[in-house]
Amino acid sequence: MRNNFNKRIQGFIRDIEDASPNMKNTLTEIYPVRFKLNIDGYKDIYISLEKEIKTMSFSPIGEINFEIASSLAEIFEFLITKKMKKNMFIGDQEIAMVLANTLKKSDTDFLYLIDKYFGNIPAVVAHLASKAISHKKFTENSKEKYIHSKLRNLTIRMDRLEAINNL
């Protein structure tokens, strides 16, 4: 089971590396990276990223470069909106910021990768979290909500016109 999980993690990270042309080069420059993911209310997760081997475990892995201390909502918010809070990182902030900015600049569909490697249920949870985060943003600013609804209406009309054109 543990070996299968590590294979999934390696595939997940390999797909992230292959997401954009410069992604793999940037990540290769900072490897090896070892960090701890400390999510409020959950057991610590230790992640080790090297050129060939990527592992994830609940057991300490030795010396880590940095720690990400955050809530689950903030982690989802970072993956979905790609906006991070700098106070999330404890330790070597330079490596942490390079890794975070590399992920931020990538054109990676994290929801698809979560579904591909971890199944439908985690993907649905991530999708619902993204909806909650986007809903929270739009309720804070009614002008953004108005613009979003107008763009959505235009998209629907374009889809209808394309459908009629293809008949």
N, CA, C and O of each residue as an XYZ file, in Angstrom:
668
protein
N       0.832     -1.194      0.000
C       0.000      0.000      0.000
C       0.877      1.260      0.000
O       0.637      2.196     -0.762
N       1.906      1.265      0.875
C       2.788      2.420      0.973
C       3.541      2.628     -0.339
O       3.700      3.763     -0.790
N       4.003      1.542     -0.951
C       4.728      1.613     -2.213
C       3.818      2.165     -3.314
O       4.256      2.969     -4.138
N       2.560      1.737     -3.329
C       1.586      2.213     -4.308
C       1.341      3.716     -4.135
O       1.236      4.450     -5.117
N       1.252      4.165     -2.881
C       1.026      5.580     -2.599
C       2.213      6.413     -3.091
O       2.024      7.470     -3.694
N       3.434      5.938     -2.833
C       4.611      6.668     -3.286
C       4.690      6.712     -4.810
O       5.163      7.700     -5.371
N       4.233      5.652     -5.491
C       4.189      5.676     -6.958
C       3.209      6.743     -7.442
O       3.471      7.430     -8.430
N       2.084      6.878     -6.746
C       1.108      7.902     -7.114
C       1.695      9.300     -6.909
O       1.522     10.186     -7.745
N       2.386      9.479     -5.793
C       3.018     10.774     -5.517
C       4.051     11.094     -6.596
O       4.117     12.222     -7.084
N       4.860     10.091     -6.967
C       5.873     10.317     -7.999
C       5.224     10.682     -9.329
O       5.701     11.578    -10.026
N       4.139      9.995     -9.687
C       3.420     10.326    -10.919
C       2.807     11.719    -10.863
O       2.864     12.471    -11.836
N       2.223     12.056     -9.723
C       1.615     13.366     -9.505
C       2.659     14.466     -9.696
O       2.417     15.442    -10.406
N       3.809     14.307     -9.065
C       4.862     15.321     -9.154
C       5.486     15.331    -10.547
O       5.847     16.395    -11.048
N       5.618     14.176    -11.174
C       6.140     14.118    -12.543
C       5.233     14.913    -13.483
O       5.720     15.643    -14.346
N       3.920     14.772    -13.319
C       2.987     15.539    -14.158
C       3.092     17.035    -13.878
O       2.975     17.847    -14.796
N       3.312     17.402    -12.622
C       3.509     18.818    -12.287
C       4.787     19.324    -12.952
O       4.810     20.426    -13.500
N       5.849     18.519    -12.906
C       7.110     18.911    -13.541
C       6.937     19.101    -15.042
O       7.538     20.002    -15.629
N       6.125     18.264    -15.661
C       5.933     18.321    -17.109
C       4.873     19.332    -17.548
O       4.594     19.459    -18.740
N       4.284     20.049    -16.594
C       3.181     20.964    -16.903
C       3.608     22.134    -17.777
O       2.817     22.608    -18.593
N       4.829     22.608    -17.627
C       5.292     23.710    -18.456
C       6.767     23.502    -18.770
O       7.458     22.781    -18.050
N       7.251     24.119    -19.827
C       8.617     23.870    -20.279
C       9.698     24.171    -19.234
O      10.673     23.427    -19.123
N       9.534     25.234    -18.482
C      10.567     25.624    -17.525
C      10.396     24.990    -16.157
O      11.289     25.088    -15.316
N       9.268     24.346    -15.920
C       8.968     23.803    -14.595
C      10.010     22.790    -14.145
O      10.554     22.908    -13.047
N      10.288     21.811    -14.968
C      11.225     20.756    -14.587
C      12.617     21.322    -14.351
O      13.292     20.926    -13.400
N      13.057     22.245    -15.204
C      14.376     22.855    -15.039
C      14.479     23.619    -13.725
O      15.479     23.507    -13.015
N      13.454     24.389    -13.403
C      13.458     25.166    -12.155
C      13.473     24.239    -10.950
O      14.234     24.450    -10.006
N      12.632     23.212    -10.984
C      12.591     22.284     -9.858
C      13.897     21.506     -9.725
O      14.358     21.263     -8.610
N      14.492     21.117    -10.840
C      15.754     20.378    -10.807
C      16.868     21.219    -10.184
O      17.760     20.682     -9.527
N      16.816     22.522    -10.387
C      17.829     23.413     -9.812
C      17.766     23.472     -8.285
O      18.794     23.643     -7.630
N      16.574     23.331     -7.721
C      16.472     23.433     -6.260
C      16.451     22.080     -5.552
O      16.522     22.031     -4.324
N      16.354     20.972     -6.312
C      16.380     19.644     -5.688
C      17.734     19.405     -5.040
O      18.720     19.942     -5.546
N      17.855     18.669     -3.996
C      16.792     18.030     -3.230
C      16.114     19.018     -2.276
O      16.759     19.893     -1.698
N      14.822     18.855     -2.131
C      14.024     19.672     -1.221
C      13.289     18.738     -0.280
O      12.652     17.776     -0.709
N      13.384     19.028      0.988
C      12.653     18.262      2.002
C      11.882     19.248      2.864
O      12.440     20.213      3.387
N      10.584     18.986      3.001
C       9.786     19.881      3.823
C       8.688     19.129      4.545
O       8.352     17.989      4.227
N       8.148     19.821      5.531
C       7.074     19.257      6.339
C       5.812     20.070      6.077
O       5.836     21.301      6.071
N       4.725     19.365      5.865
C       3.421     19.989      5.677
C       2.654     19.820      6.980
O       2.248     18.713      7.334
N       2.461     20.917      7.685
C       1.806     20.916      8.985
C       0.437     21.576      8.825
O       0.307     22.799      8.882
N      -0.573     20.742      8.625
C      -1.939     21.231      8.412
C      -2.681     21.125      9.735
O      -2.682     20.072     10.372
N      -3.314     22.224     10.145
C      -4.048     22.257     11.414
C      -5.008     21.081     11.537
O      -5.841     20.855     10.660
N      -4.886     20.338     12.625
C      -5.807     19.240     12.904
C      -5.449     17.926     12.233
O      -6.175     16.945     12.394
N      -4.351     17.873     11.485
C      -3.952     16.651     10.795
C      -2.522     16.276     11.176
O      -1.762     17.092     11.696
N      -2.184     15.039     10.907
C      -0.843     14.552     11.183
C       0.144     15.199     10.207
O      -0.197     15.448      9.051
N       1.360     15.470     10.673
C       2.380     16.071      9.824
C       2.724     15.156      8.655
O       2.786     13.935      8.801
N       2.945     15.762      7.501
C       3.320     15.032      6.291
C       4.706     15.508      5.882
O       4.961     16.707      5.773
N       5.591     14.554      5.659
C       6.965     14.860      5.262
C       7.136     14.525      3.788
O       6.820     13.418      3.352
N       7.639     15.492      3.024
C       7.793     15.326      1.586
C       9.255     15.536      1.219
O       9.879     16.519      1.619
N       9.783     14.597      0.454
C      11.158     14.671     -0.033
C      11.128     14.627     -1.554
O      10.613     13.681     -2.149
N      11.687     15.663     -2.177
C      11.718     15.755     -3.635
C      13.174     15.757     -4.099
O      13.943     16.665     -3.784
N      13.525     14.738     -4.842
C      14.854     14.639     -5.436
C      14.657     14.421     -6.930
O      13.534     14.212     -7.387
N      15.744     14.470     -7.691
C      15.623     14.349     -9.145
C      14.887     13.083     -9.557
O      14.004     13.137    -10.413
N      15.227     11.969     -8.974
C      14.640     10.693     -9.378
C      13.566     10.177     -8.427
O      12.627      9.509     -8.861
N      13.691     10.477     -7.144
C      12.796      9.893     -6.141
C      12.011     10.989     -5.436
O      12.573     11.963     -4.935
N      10.713     10.805     -5.412
C       9.820     11.689     -4.678
C       9.055     10.839     -3.675
O       8.414      9.859     -4.053
N       9.118     11.207     -2.398
C       8.427     10.419     -1.382
C       7.601     11.325     -0.485
O       7.846     12.525     -0.357
N       6.617     10.696      0.124
C       5.734     11.364      1.063
C       5.449     10.373      2.176
O       5.097      9.223      1.914
N       5.600     10.818      3.432
C       5.344      9.900      4.539
C       4.890     10.675      5.766
O       4.949     11.903      5.810
N       4.436      9.921      6.759
C       4.035     10.509      8.028
C       5.157     10.403      9.054
O       5.007     10.855     10.190
N       6.270      9.811      8.662
C       7.427      9.656      9.544
C       8.450     10.735      9.220
O       8.642     11.067      8.050
N       9.112     11.291     10.237
C      10.144     12.300      9.975
C      11.212     11.763      9.019
O      11.563     10.584      9.069
N      11.720     12.628      8.157
C      12.669     12.208      7.133
C      14.062     12.786      7.345
O      14.869     12.785      6.415
N      14.358     13.266      8.508
C      15.661     13.875      8.749
C      15.554     15.380      8.664
O      14.526     15.962      9.009
N      16.612     16.001      8.207
C      16.655     17.455      8.149
C      15.766     17.972      7.019
O      15.858     17.525      5.876
N      14.906     18.922      7.372
C      14.014     19.522      6.376
C      14.475     20.938      6.067
O      15.116     21.588      6.893
N      14.142     21.411      4.865
C      14.500     22.770      4.461
C      13.532     23.803      5.025
O      13.930     24.888      5.450
N      12.259     23.441      5.019
C      11.254     24.372      5.525
C       9.999     23.615      5.920
O       9.860     22.418      5.668
N       9.094     24.348      6.546
C       7.805     23.788      6.969
C       6.705     24.697      6.455
O       6.822     25.922      6.478
N       5.644     24.074      5.996
C       4.454     24.827      5.599
C       3.429     24.593      6.700
O       2.892     23.493      6.835
N       3.163     25.619      7.477
C       2.208     25.534      8.574
C       0.974     26.328      8.176
O       1.021     27.550      8.040
N      -0.129     25.612      7.990
C      -1.320     26.264      7.465
C      -2.565     25.438      7.761
O      -2.491     24.344      8.320
N      -3.697     25.985      7.375
C      -4.946     25.234      7.477
C      -5.229     24.577      6.125
O      -4.640     24.950      5.111
N      -6.117     23.615      6.120
C      -6.480     22.932      4.884
C      -7.102     23.908      3.882
O      -6.851     23.813      2.681
N      -7.904     24.836      4.376
C      -8.536     25.827      3.496
C      -7.494     26.702      2.808
O      -7.632     27.016      1.626
N      -6.443     27.100      3.547
C      -5.397     27.931      2.944
C      -4.603     27.162      1.894
O      -4.192     27.732      0.884
N      -4.384     25.860      2.133
C      -3.672     25.032      1.149
C      -4.497     24.940     -0.135
O      -3.965     25.121     -1.231
N      -5.805     24.656      0.000
C      -6.681     24.601     -1.174
C      -6.714     25.950     -1.877
O      -6.673     26.024     -3.105
N      -6.787     27.011     -1.091
C      -6.837     28.348     -1.683
C      -5.577     28.623     -2.493
O      -5.654     29.203     -3.576
N      -4.417     28.213     -1.980
C      -3.165     28.406     -2.730
C      -3.184     27.594     -4.027
O      -2.833     28.118     -5.084
N      -3.587     26.324     -3.960
C      -3.590     25.474     -5.147
C      -4.575     25.965     -6.206
O      -4.333     25.814     -7.404
N      -5.677     26.548     -5.765
C      -6.724     26.948     -6.699
C      -6.522     28.383     -7.196
O      -6.569     28.638     -8.400
N      -6.298     29.309     -6.273
C      -6.164     30.713     -6.671
C      -4.723     31.113     -6.930
O      -4.457     32.151     -7.536
N      -3.788     30.279     -6.464
C      -2.348     30.507     -6.601
C      -1.910     31.779     -5.886
O      -0.951     32.431     -6.299
N      -2.614     32.128     -4.815
C      -2.222     33.244     -3.963
C      -1.781     32.658     -2.624
O      -2.512     31.896     -1.991
N      -0.586     33.026     -2.213
C      -0.039     32.440     -0.992
C       0.184     33.500      0.071
O       0.319     34.690     -0.214
N       0.215     33.027      1.291
C       0.534     33.877      2.429
C       1.950     33.532      2.863
O       2.250     32.376      3.161
N       2.812     34.525      2.898
C       4.223     34.286      3.194
C       4.447     33.768      4.607
O       5.461     33.126      4.879
N       3.511     34.040      5.505
C       3.691     33.566      6.883
C       3.420     32.070      7.023
O       3.531     31.522      8.120
N       3.068     31.409      5.931
C       2.853     29.960      5.938
C       4.177     29.207      6.050
O       4.203     28.062      6.502
N       5.274     29.843      5.640
C       6.554     29.164      5.539
C       7.443     29.447      6.744
O       7.637     30.596      7.141
N       7.976     28.371      7.314
C       8.901     28.461      8.443
C      10.185     27.759      8.018
O      10.141     26.630      7.530
N      11.313     28.409      8.196
C      12.589     27.797      7.813
C      13.197     28.545      6.653
O      13.128     29.773      6.606
N      13.794     27.831      5.712
C      14.456     28.424      4.554
C      13.402     28.985      3.606
O      12.890     28.290      2.729
N      13.098     30.254      3.809
C      12.024     30.876      3.033
C      12.388     31.040      1.562
O      11.504     31.074      0.706
N      13.662     31.140      1.266
C      14.074     31.306     -0.127
C      13.695     30.081     -0.959
O      13.097     30.219     -2.026
N      14.036     28.889     -0.480
C      13.674     27.665     -1.198
C      12.162     27.501     -1.230
O      11.597     27.110     -2.251
N      11.509     27.798     -0.113
C      10.048     27.682     -0.044
C       9.381     28.597     -1.066
O       8.436     28.190     -1.742
N       9.865     29.823     -1.179
C       9.265     30.778     -2.122
C       9.544     30.381     -3.568
O       8.680     30.538     -4.430
N      10.750     29.865     -3.843
C      11.051     29.408     -5.202
C      10.111     28.273     -5.582
O       9.553     28.266     -6.679
N       9.935     27.306     -4.672
C       9.033     26.186     -4.934
C       7.594     26.673     -5.115
O       6.912     26.263     -6.054
N       7.134     27.545     -4.220
C       5.765     28.057     -4.303
C       5.550     28.883     -5.568
O       4.521     28.740     -6.229
N       6.504     29.742     -5.911
C       6.369     30.560     -7.126
C       6.417     29.716     -8.384
O       5.751     30.029     -9.370
N       7.203     28.642     -8.356
C       7.254     27.742     -9.503
C       5.898     27.077     -9.707
O       5.412     26.978    -10.834
N       5.294     26.624     -8.619
C       3.953     26.038     -8.708
C       2.938     27.085     -9.138
O       2.028     26.804     -9.917
N       3.104     28.279     -8.628
C       2.174     29.364     -8.934
C       2.202     29.719    -10.422
O       1.156     29.973    -11.019
N       3.393     29.736    -11.018
C       3.538     30.124    -12.419
C       3.208     28.993    -13.387
O       3.048     29.220    -14.587
N       3.109     27.791    -12.866
C       2.823     26.659    -13.750
C       1.385     26.721    -14.238
O       0.515     27.321    -13.607
N       1.166     26.100    -15.352
C      -0.188     26.021    -15.902
C      -0.714     24.625    -15.594
O      -0.984     23.831    -16.496
N      -0.853     24.343    -14.306
C      -1.215     23.009    -13.865
C      -2.663     22.979    -13.405
O      -3.094     23.831    -12.627
N      -3.400     22.011    -13.881
C      -4.772     21.792    -13.436
C      -4.714     20.806    -12.266
O      -4.767     19.593    -12.464
N      -4.606     21.338    -11.054
C      -4.433     20.494     -9.877
C      -5.650     19.613     -9.625
O      -5.510     18.498     -9.122
N      -6.842     20.097     -9.966
C      -8.042     19.276     -9.763
C      -7.991     18.018    -10.626
O      -8.356     16.933    -10.174
N      -7.540     18.168    -11.861
C      -7.405     17.012    -12.743
C      -6.383     16.024    -12.184
O      -6.626     14.818    -12.163
N      -5.244     16.537    -11.735
C      -4.205     15.655    -11.196
C      -4.654     14.959     -9.922
O      -4.331     13.792     -9.704
N      -5.394     15.664     -9.083
C      -5.920     15.037     -7.861
C      -6.857     13.904     -8.243
O      -6.796     12.824     -7.654
N      -7.722     14.136     -9.221
C      -8.637     13.087     -9.682
C      -7.870     11.916    -10.287
O      -8.187     10.760    -10.010
N      -6.874     12.202    -11.102
C      -6.111     11.169    -11.795
C      -5.352     10.265    -10.823
O      -5.329      9.048    -11.004
N      -4.737     10.842     -9.806
C      -3.865     10.058     -8.935
C      -4.490      9.641     -7.603
O      -4.052      8.659     -7.004
N      -5.503     10.368     -7.131
C      -6.041     10.063     -5.808
C      -7.530      9.730     -5.813
O      -8.088      9.371     -4.776
N      -8.170      9.845     -6.962
C      -9.557      9.412     -7.070
C     -10.564     10.541     -7.094
O     -10.237     11.722     -6.979
N     -11.828     10.107     -7.251
C     -12.920     11.068     -7.415
C     -13.255     11.833     -6.142
O     -13.523     13.033     -6.188
N     -13.241     11.148     -5.015
C     -13.666     11.798     -3.769
C     -12.744     12.962     -3.405
O     -13.244     14.053     -3.130
N     -11.398     12.779     -3.389
C     -10.546     13.939     -3.118
C     -10.720     15.050     -4.159
O     -10.639     16.231     -3.823
N     -10.958     14.678     -5.411
C     -11.160     15.682     -6.458
C     -12.447     16.458     -6.229
O     -12.484     17.674     -6.416
N     -13.503     15.759     -5.823
C     -14.775     16.442     -5.535
C     -14.609     17.386     -4.347
O     -15.113     18.509     -4.370
N     -13.910     16.937     -3.319
C     -13.663     17.793     -2.155
C     -12.879     19.036     -2.577
O     -13.201     20.146     -2.154
N     -11.853     18.854     -3.409
C     -11.066     19.990     -3.894
C     -11.935     20.921     -4.744
O     -11.824     22.143     -4.645
N     -12.798     20.336     -5.579
C     -13.687     21.148     -6.414
C     -14.656     21.962     -5.553
O     -14.860     23.153     -5.792
N     -15.246     21.313     -4.557
C     -16.169     22.028     -3.668
C     -15.448     23.126     -2.895
O     -16.004     24.200     -2.665
N     -14.209     22.852     -2.497
C     -13.423     23.876     -1.804
C     -13.162     25.062     -2.730
O     -13.219     26.215     -2.304
N     -12.876     24.771     -4.000
C     -12.634     25.868     -4.947
C     -13.895     26.697     -5.161
O     -13.830     27.921     -5.278
N     -15.043     26.023     -5.210
C     -16.312     26.755     -5.355
C     -16.573     27.637     -4.138
O     -17.010     28.780     -4.273
N     -16.304     27.100     -2.950
C     -16.508     27.873     -1.720
C     -15.585     29.079     -1.678
O     -15.984     30.161     -1.247
N     -14.343     28.890     -2.128
C     -13.384     29.991     -2.132
C     -13.799     31.054     -3.138
O     -13.749     32.245     -2.829
N     -14.209     30.644     -4.341
C     -14.615     31.628     -5.348
C     -15.909     32.321     -4.930
O     -16.077     33.515     -5.177
N     -16.826     31.585     -4.300
C     -18.072     32.193     -3.814
C     -17.769     33.229     -2.738
O     -18.381     34.296     -2.702
N     -16.832     32.913     -1.874
C     -16.440     33.839     -0.811
C     -15.899     35.128     -1.417
O     -16.214     36.218     -0.939
N     -15.088     35.011     -2.466
C     -14.528     36.193     -3.111
C     -15.617     37.054     -3.728
O     -15.602     38.276     -3.581
N     -16.573     36.419     -4.425
C     -17.595     37.186     -5.122
C     -18.587     37.838     -4.171
O     -19.133     38.894     -4.492
N     -18.829     37.250     -3.031
C     -19.742     37.884     -2.099
C     -19.090     39.071     -1.423
O     -19.779     39.964     -0.929
N     -17.748     39.091     -1.396
C     -17.047     40.222     -0.786
C     -17.101     41.454     -1.678
O     -17.069     42.576     -1.173
N     -17.182     41.272     -2.982
C     -17.137     42.397     -3.906
C     -18.227     42.223     -4.964
O     -18.098     41.389     -5.860
N     -19.282     42.999     -4.861
C     -20.425     42.835     -5.764
C     -20.082     43.228     -7.201
O     -20.700     42.711     -8.132
N     -19.118     44.127     -7.409
C     -18.735     44.509     -8.756
C     -18.123     43.314     -9.494
O     -18.407     43.095    -10.671
N     -17.286     42.549     -8.800
C     -16.702     41.353     -9.397
C     -17.787     40.333     -9.715
O     -17.735     39.666    -10.748
N     -18.756     40.213     -8.837
C     -19.852     39.269     -9.061
C     -20.640     39.668    -10.312
O     -21.007     38.811    -11.115
N     -20.896     40.945    -10.472
C     -21.623     41.451    -11.633
C     -20.859     41.152    -12.920
O     -21.436     40.659    -13.889
N     -19.577     41.448    -12.927
C     -18.753     41.197    -14.115
C     -18.697     39.705    -14.413
O     -18.796     39.298    -15.571
N     -18.539     38.895    -13.381
C     -18.482     37.442    -13.567
C     -19.784     36.924    -14.186
O     -19.746     36.081    -15.082
N     -20.932     37.419    -13.718
C     -22.204     36.945    -14.274
C     -22.358     37.381    -15.729
O     -22.895     36.624    -16.537
N     -21.902     38.577    -16.080
C     -21.971     39.033    -17.467
C     -21.081     38.181    -18.367
O     -21.490     37.809    -19.467
N     -19.871     37.868    -17.912
C     -18.971     37.012    -18.691
C     -19.552     35.614    -18.858
O     -19.434     35.011    -19.925
N     -20.169     35.108    -17.823
C     -20.785     33.786    -17.895
C     -21.929     33.782    -18.911
O     -22.056     32.847    -19.702
N     -22.752     34.815    -18.890
C     -23.845     34.918    -19.855
C     -23.316     34.989    -21.288
O     -23.882     34.374    -22.192
N     -22.231     35.741    -21.495
C     -21.629     35.809    -22.834
C     -21.099     34.450    -23.276
O     -21.246     34.066    -24.436
N     -20.490     33.735    -22.359
C     -19.965     32.405    -22.675
C     -21.085     31.458    -23.065
O     -20.949     30.690    -24.017
N     -22.179     31.508    -22.344
C     -23.331     30.656    -22.662
C     -23.877     31.004    -24.048
O     -24.195     30.108    -24.830
N     -23.985     32.278    -24.350
C     -24.482     32.695    -25.659
C     -23.550     32.238    -26.777
O     -24.006     31.790    -27.829
N     -22.238     32.352    -26.545
C     -21.253     31.893    -27.543
C     -21.393     30.396    -27.774
O     -21.351     29.939    -28.917
N     -21.559     29.627    -26.700
C     -21.734     28.181    -26.834
C     -22.980     27.849    -27.645
O     -22.961     26.944    -28.479
N     -24.058     28.580    -27.400
C     -25.303     28.349    -28.141
C     -25.126     28.674    -29.630
O     -25.606     27.941    -30.495
N     -24.422     29.793    -29.917
C     -24.186     30.165    -31.301
C     -23.315     29.119    -32.012
O     -23.566     28.792    -33.172
N     -22.315     28.606    -31.337
C     -21.477     27.563    -31.916
C     -22.285     26.294    -32.180
O     -22.093     25.634    -33.200
N     -23.185     25.955    -31.264
C     -24.015     24.774    -31.434
C     -24.946     24.923    -32.633
O     -25.143     23.976    -33.395
N     -25.515     26.110    -32.795
C     -26.402     26.372    -33.930
C     -25.602     26.335    -35.231
O     -26.073     25.805    -36.238
N     -24.388     26.900    -35.208
C     -23.523     26.924    -36.380
C     -23.130     25.514    -36.821
O     -22.968     25.263    -38.015
N     -22.979     24.612    -35.886
C     -22.535     23.241    -36.200
C     -23.679     22.329    -36.649
O     -23.440     21.171    -36.993
N     -24.897     22.825    -36.652
C     -26.039     21.997    -37.084
C     -26.082     21.815    -38.555
O     -26.980     21.146    -39.068
